[in-house]
Amino acid sequence: MERISLHEGTQTNASLFIFYLSKSFAELGFKILSDYNFLSQKEMDRLKNLKLEKRRRDWLLGRYTTKSLIQDYLSDSYGQKVPMRNIEIDNYDDGAPFYRIIGVKEFQDLYISISHSHETALCAISDSAIGIDIEFVEVRSDAFIRDFFSEEELRFISGVDTSLKHVLTNLIWSAKESILKVFHLGLTVDTRYVTCIPKEKNPREEVMYEFGIKLDDKIYSKIENHLKQKSLKGCWQIKDGFVYTFAVGN
């Protein structure tokens, strides 16, 4: 479990916290496929309806990783070890995940977000609305970039060193996904409504950097009223061939 603190602004010393954890199927595959004891009854019922093997593996890996993170957080914060099967991960109607602690009401409600890529899961919890994404660093075609990136992002990518183009292209795409998760929109809107520009062009492995965020006015008609006034912060890092991005709104 690792922690990120993001300062809310220059007028305050307060910060937004994020705890995050990543696990791969190579680490947990046998455990989560041979013993479903970490699932609640409702989650067991949901698993039975997942027929595609890849979907089942991703779902189990995401659930186990997220429950592990919440369990560790509650243990550190409250000194109480909650069994994994009592930590239930569910989804709102729009698909965004949330959790409940079965039989216990005294814990602080936190926001969660879950992402998967190439048999690796990333999850995070925060005291503010959060969206995260993990992307394997791979080649993205020029057509992909033209179709999904804003004009400002296109200009940025055209000016970066060729050796870093794929990293920064995946970063921008991942950052967009994270931001849209904060608003519970996912990929239901034009991704060009969101512009993300890294503040560092020469990133190093496992160092956390921030990225700038701009929203086109067109996106606000899609956002629920209680989310429209949120101030967004974003950060990212490269780790083990993946890009991790985090966006929080407070």
N, C-alpha and C positions, 0 to 999 in steps of 0.2 A: 504494500500500500504506500503510495507516494502522494505528497501534498503540493499543491500550487496555490499561491496567494496572489491575487490580482488587485491592485489598488483601484478604488472606485473613481478617483479623480483627484485633482490638485487641491480641492477644497476640504479634503478629509483624509485622515489617516486610516479610515476603515478599509477593510479588504474583503474581497469575495474569496471563499475557499473552495477548492476542488480537491477531492481525494480520488485517485484513479488506480486501476490495476489492469494488467494485461496477462492473459494466459493463452497458450497454444494447445492445439489438439494433441501435439506430440507429447506435451507434459501431462495432460489429463485424460487422454482418450480412453485408456483401459478403465480408469476409475469411473468416469461418467457413463460409460456404456455398460458396465457390469453391475452397477449399484445405483438404483434410482432413489435411494433413501433420502437424498437431499431435496427431493421434490415434494410439494404439498399434494393433497388429493386432487385439487383443482388443476394443478400443473400436470399431474399424471394423466388426467382426462384429456388435457390439451395435447400432450405428447402422442396419445393414441391416434389423434387425427392428423398427425404429420406423417405423410406417407413417403416423401422423398428422403432418401438417406442423407444427402447433403444438408437439407433443411433441418432434419432431426439433429445432426451433429452440431451445426451452427447454433441451433436453439439451446441444446443442452450445454454447450460450451459457454454461451452467453449467460445462461441462468446460473451455472455453477460459479463463474467468475464474479458475477454481480453479487450473488449471495455471499461469497467469500469476502468481498469488499465491505458489504454492509455489516456482516458479522464482525470483522476486524474493527470497523469504526465504532460499533456499539460497545464492543469489549473495551476499547481504549477510552471512549468517552463516558461510559456509564458503569464500567466494571462488570458487565453482565454478558455472559456467553449465551447467545440465542441460537438454538438448533437451526440448521439450514432449512429444514422442512417447515419451520415456523416463519421463515422469511419468504413471503409469496410475491412473485413478480407477475404483474398483470398489465393489461394495456387499456388505454382509453379508446374510445370509438375511432379516433383518428390514428390509432396505431402507436402513439407515444407510450413508453413504459412508465409504470409507477410501482411502488411496492407497499405492502402492508405487513405488519408484524402480527401474526395470528395470536390472539389471546392477550396482547399487551398494547396499551394505549399511551404509555407515559413517555415514549421516545419522541424526539423532535422529528417532524416530517421533513424529509429532504427530497430534492429532485434527483432523478437518475437518468442516465442515457447509456445506450449500449450500441456497439458497432462490431462488425466482423469483416475480416478480409483474409483470404488464403489460410483458412483454418487457424486464425488467431482472433481472439476476442479482446476488445477494449471496453471497459465500463468506467463510469465516473459517478460520483455523488457530489452534490453541492447544496449550499443554503440558498442558492438562487437558480432561476430557470437555466437549464444547461442543455447543450447539444454537443456531441462529440462524434468524431469519425476516425477510422483507421483505413489507410489506403496503402496497398503494396506499391512500391515505386516501380512503375512500368512505363513503357513508351505510350504516349498519347498522341494520336495523329493530329496533323494540322487541321483536318476537317473537324475533329472533336473540339479543338481549341476555338476555332471560328464559330462553331455552333453554340457553345456554352459559356464563353468568356465575354465579359464586357469590353468596350473599347479601351478603357484604361488598363485592364488586365492584359489585353493583346499588346498594347504598347510596352508594358512592363516585361512581358515574356520575350518580346522581340529584342530587348536590350540586355538580356542576361547571358552569361557565359554558356556556351554550348554544353559543357560538361555538367552544368547544373539545371539545364532546361527541364529535364524529366522530373527531377526532384521538386522544383518550384511549380511546375504544371500540376503535379499531383497534389501539392500543398494547396494551391488555390482551389482546385476542385473539392478537396476534402474540407477546406474551410467553409466553402459555400454550403456543403451538406450539413456541417455542424450548426451554422447560423440558422438555416431553415428548420432544423430540429428544435431550436429554441422556441420558434414560433409555431411548432406543431404543423408545419407545412410540408416537410419532406420535399420530394421532387415533383410537387403538384403545380409549381409556378415556374416561370421563365427564370433560369439561373442567372441570366444577365441582369436581373433586377438587384442582384447582390454583387458588390465588388469587394474583393479582398486583396490587399497588397502587402506582401511581407516587408517587414522593416529591416530585414537582414538578407542580403543577396548571397552571402558566402557562409552558409550554416555549417556548424560542426555537430557531430553525432552526440545525441543525448544532452544537448543544451536547449533550454526552453527560450523561445523567441516570441515576440508579439507580432500580430498582423493587424493592419488597419482595415476598417470596415465602413463601407458606404452603402446605403440602401436607396434604391430608386423610389420615387414617390408612388409609382404604380403598385408597389408591393403592399402598401398600407391598406388598400381595400381588401386584401386577403387575410389580414391579421386580426385576430380577436381583439376587442377593445381593451381588455385588461392586460394585453401584451404590448400594445402600441407604444407606450411611453418608456419601455425598458431601454436602459443605456447598455450598449453591447461592448464587451471586451473579448479579445481573442488571442490565443497563444498556440504554439505548435513546437514540435520537435521531430527529429529523425531518430529512429531506433531500429536496429536489426533489419534494415531494408524496408521499413515501413515509415509512413508519415502519420503522426498522431496530431489531431487538431481538437481544440477545446474552445467553445464559445459560451459565455454566460451573459445573462441579461438581468439587470437589477433595477 
